[in-house]
Amino acid sequence: MTIHNIKDLANYHNLAPGTSMCAGCGGLETVKLFCDILGSNIVFVNAAGCMTLLSIYPFTPFNGSWLYTAMASASAGAQGIRDALDILIKKGKLPASEDLKVVVLTGDGSAYGMGLSAASAAMDRGLDFYYLCYDNEGYGNTGHQDSAATPHGAKTATSAAGAGFPGRKKDLFSIWAAHDPAYLATVIAAEPLDLAKKVEKAMAIKGPKMFITLAPCPTGWYFEPHLTVNIGKLAVQTGIWPLKEYISRKVTHTKIIKERLPVEEYLKTQGRFKHLFTPERNDELLIEIQKSVDQYWTSEV
């Protein structure tokens, strides 16, 4: 069999294209939208994680280029690529019209933890790049263990007993905002128009352009794949996932829900929070989670 593209390669292995990724992946939805908006002149710098499974060597499902790095060093890899492109353009060896957008792609394990130092340094240097963190709130590629993005009370592979994860989700948005990047936003694929407007706005800006997307994860959150978009919408409608942007040292919420749904409408859709409802309701923890969301919106808006 002659292999010409990723479809041929998948057929050769008796697989359908894309079967290396989980059905209903919320992170993949966002990556697809990013590609549609940014175009084909892209080079992805992919930190080890779930999206490492996206490409079937030597092909990717994208028209752009793809580079893998260790989990901690994607932003450093992006610096090297950006420098190389700038040097080639300066020497006349690469037409400016063929320049590539450099896009770092990481999970929350890298963005919130192992890769935070490299991302911090890249922002400090004013690196002209895009950074997209797909936040599925755990180390999804290795069995969904706790990460610094795991929400309070969620059950994971390493917090399976009792009331779930005892810690609190790290506020990566505020940490990144403290670096004063050129642009910073939260997005979610379930709100595609909000996402598209933010990516288009970022395209007109030079410097670090940082994005965090909530990535509903059927295999780690325990829900049916066809519910991904509904769960994403509930994350916004309950106020669990604020949609906002940071630009010129100002934070603006791009979607404000005047009458938010109770947070349990979001929590009860996922098996990772099942213990809060059965065999008995954990009203104390449910009230605590609701208060945390209410306090955010009272203080931030």
N, C-alpha and C positions, 0 to 999 in steps of 0.2 A: 504493500500500500504506500502510495506517495503522500507525504504529509506537507501541506502547503500553509495551513493556518491552524488556529486553536481548535476549530471544529473538527478538522481532520484528526488532530492529535487526540482529542477526546474520544472520537469514534474508534480510533486505533486501540485505545485502552478500554473500549466498550463502556464509555462514560458519556454523560451529557455535558455540554459546556457549562461550567460554573458549579458542577457538583462538588467541587472542593470547598465550597462555602455553604454555610447553614441556610436552609430555607427561611425566609422571613427576616434576614439580618437587617436591622435598622441602620447599622453603619454603612453597609453596602448601598442602601438607598441614597444616603447622603453623598457618597463618593460618586455615584452615577450622576447625580444632579450637578456636582462640582465639575465633572468632566464635560457635561453638556454646556455649561456656561463658560468655562475657561477655554474650551477648544482643544485642539489636538497638539498644540505646541507646548507640551507639558513634560516635565521629568518628575516622576514621583520618587521621593526618597522615603522608603518604607522601613520603619523600625520593626523588628521581630514582633509578631503578634498575630491576631486573627487574620489580618489581610495578607500575611505572608502566604496564606493558602490560596490567595486569589489567582495568582499566575501559575500556569503550568509550563515549566521551563521547556523550550526557550521562548514561549509566547506569553502575551498578556491579553486580556480582553479589551485593552485600551489602544488608541492610536498613538499615544505618547510613549515616552520611555519609562523605564522602571529600574530602580536600584535598591537592593536590600542592604540594610545595615544592622548592626547589633542594636539591642533595645535602647541602650543609653545614648547612642551617638548619631541619631538621624539628623539633628540640627547641625552637628559638626560636618556631616556628609554634605548637607545642603550648602554650607559655606564653601566647601571645596568645589562643588559643581558651579555655584554662582561665580566664584572667582575665575574658574576655567572658562566659562562662557564669556565673561567680561574681557578677559585677556584675548580670546580668539577674535572677538568683535573689534577690539582696539587694534589688533595686528592686521585686520582686514581678512582674516581667514574664515570668518563666519559673518554673513550678511546680517545686519541688524534685524531684517525682516524674518530671519530664521531663529531669532533668539527664543529661548524656552523659559516658561514660567516654572520656577522651582517650588515644588509642593511637598512638604513633609507630611507623612501620613503615619499616625501612631494611635495606639489604644491608650486607655487611661492608665494602664500599668506603667507605660513609658512617660506619658505627659505629666501625670501627677506625681511620679516617683523617680524611676531610674534615669529618665531623660530630662528632668527638670533643670539640672545644672547646665546642660548643653543648650537648652532652649533659652535659659536666662542669659547666657553669654551671647547667643545670637541676637537677642533683642537689644542687649547693651551695645553691640557693635552696629546696630541699625541695619542688619542684613535684610536685603530686599527679597523676601520669600513669603510663601503662604504656609501656614501650619494648620492642619486639620486633625483634631483629636476626636476619634470616635469613642465615646464614653459609654461602655456597657456595664460599668460599675463593678468590675471584677476582672481577674486574670482569665479571660474567656478562653484563650487558646490552650490552657493547661488544666481545665476542669472547673473554672470559675471559683477561684479562691478569693479571699478578701483583697481589695486594693485600697489605696487612699481615697478612691472615689465611691466606695461601697456605702450605701445609705444606712443610717441607724435602724437597727431592727431587722434587716434583711438576712435571710439564711443563705450561706454560701458553703462551699466544700470545706471551708475551715472555720465556719461559724454555724454549724448545723444543730447545735444543742441549745436548749433554753430559749431565750427571747431573740436570738439571732445576733447579728454583728453589734457589739457594744460601743463601737467608736462612732465618729461623725464624719460625714463626707467633707473632704477638703475643698475649700473655696478657691479653685484654680483660677476662676475669672478675676478675683481680686488680686491674687498673686501676680498674674500676668499684667493686670492693669497697673500695678505698682512699678512696672518697668517702663510705663508710658510708651507702648508700641504705637505704630502708625494707625493700626486698626485692630479691634478686638470685638468678637461677637459670639453669642450663643445662637445656635440654630437647631432645627430638627426637620427631618425629611417629611414629617407629617404636615408641616407648614411650608410647602414649597415656594410660595410667592415671597414670604418673608426671607427665606434662605436665598432665593435668586437676587432679590434687591440688595442684600448684604454683600454677596459675592461680586455683583456688578459694581457696587460702590467701592469695594476694596481694589478692584482692577484699576481704578483711576488713581490709586495712592501708591507711592513708593515707600518701601520700608517693611518692617515686620507686620504681617497681616495674620492674626491669630483667630482660629475658630474652634469652638467646642460644640460638638453635636451629641445630644443624647441618642444612644443607639440601643433601642429595645432588642433584647437578646432571647429568642425563644428557648434555646437550650440551657441558658444560665438563669433565666428568670422564670422558666417553666410556664409557658403559655403556647397556644397553637399559633403556627407561623402566620396564618391569615389575619391574626389580630394585631399585627405590628403597628399598622397605621392608627388603628383605634386607640391603642395604648399610648402612642405618641401624642395624639390629640388630647387624651385625658391628662397626660403629664403637664400640658400647657393649661388646660381648662381648670385643673385643680390648683395651679400655682406651684406645683412641684418643680417645674422646669421653666424659669423665667426666660423670655426671649428679650435680649437686650444687646446693646452695642456700646463700645467705648471709642471715642474719637475726640481728639483735642482736649484731653483730660476731663471729658464729660461723659457720664453714663446716661443712656436713654433707653427706656423700655419700649420696644417696638410693638408689643402686643399686650394690652392690659385687659384682663378679664374682670368686668365690673361685678359679676356675680359668680364667684368661683364655686366649683363643685367641691363637696367634702373630699378630703384626701383619700378616704377609704374607697371611693369609687375607682381610684387608680390602683390602690394597693391590692384590692380583692381580685383584680384580674390576673394576678401573678402568683404562681406557686411558692415563690420565695418569701411571700408574706402570709401564706396560708395559716401559719401558726398563730397569727394575730386574730384569727376568726374562729378556728376550730382546734380542738374540741370545745374550747370556750373562748369568748371574746376577751382580748387583752385590752380593756378600755383604757387602762392607765397609759400604755404605750401608744395607743391610737390617738389619745388626747395630746400626748407629748409631741407626736409627729405633726398633728394639726396645728398646735400652738407654734411650733417652729416655723411652719409655712406662713401662718398669719403674722407672726412677728416680722418676718422678712418683708412682707408687703406693706406692713404698717411703717416700717423704718425706711424703706427704699423708695417708695412711691408717694 
